[in-house]
Structure formats: structure tokens, C-alpha cells
């Protein structure tokens, strides 16, 4: 059995194939997923699994150099936005690098998911609780 935080084989497989600049999205239960992008559906019911728990597990195995969020997260869900930003800042400290955070409109965000290697769907019911993580290199 794998000895790591992330046990999901589909997510682990996608992460193992990421190269520099490739992306993976962690999304809420309502984020539309393009047909051509791999869907990894973890949603069981409202809130399970949560966005932040899933983001923590995914980012434990990805060296992140950039992130994109919807600008509506800040305006519509300021408390949740603060949690996401705090999480990314903590990840920066753990990785020892700077993670660029870009905010785009929700429509732009949805368009960017077309280039992701996969979208991980959570049970999160917080609107705009989505992030695209861009893979970097730890050297």
C-alpha cells in the first residue's frame, strides 16, 4: 500500500504525469468540467470531501509554482477566499518558493480548465471554491 497522504490512485496517476507548467484543478461540486478533461469525481454528498481537505491532499504531492482562482471568490466568499490564500501562503513556506496567485473572472477560470490534465470534483458547496494549480520543479 502507498505510504503517503494522498491515497487516490486516479489523482496520484495524474500528478505523476505532470510536467513543468502543467495544471490540475480542484473544484467545487458545481464546477462544469470540459468533456475532454479527465474528471476525478470524489463528491459523496454536500461537504464531503471538502475543498480544503482535497486541496491539502493534492498539493502534498505537487510542487506548485502558480495558482489561479476566480475573482468572484474574493467578492462573494471573502472568508473562504482568505482561507484559500492562507493555505497557499503556508504551502509557499513548506515548499520554500513563491507561488504566484492570479485572479480571473469565473468565466475565464472555466475556460482555463480546458487545459488542465484533470479536474478533481469535491463535495464542496461553497460557490467559486475552485483553484487551478500549476506544477513547478523543486530545483
Secondary structure, 3 states (H helix, E strand, C coil): CCCCCCCCHHHHHHHHHCCCCCEEEEECCCCCCCCCCEEEECCCECCECCHHHHHHHHHCCCCEEEEEEEHHHHHHCHHHHHHHHHHHHHHHHHHCCCCEEEEECHHHHHHHHHHCCEEEECCCCCCCCCEEEEECCCC
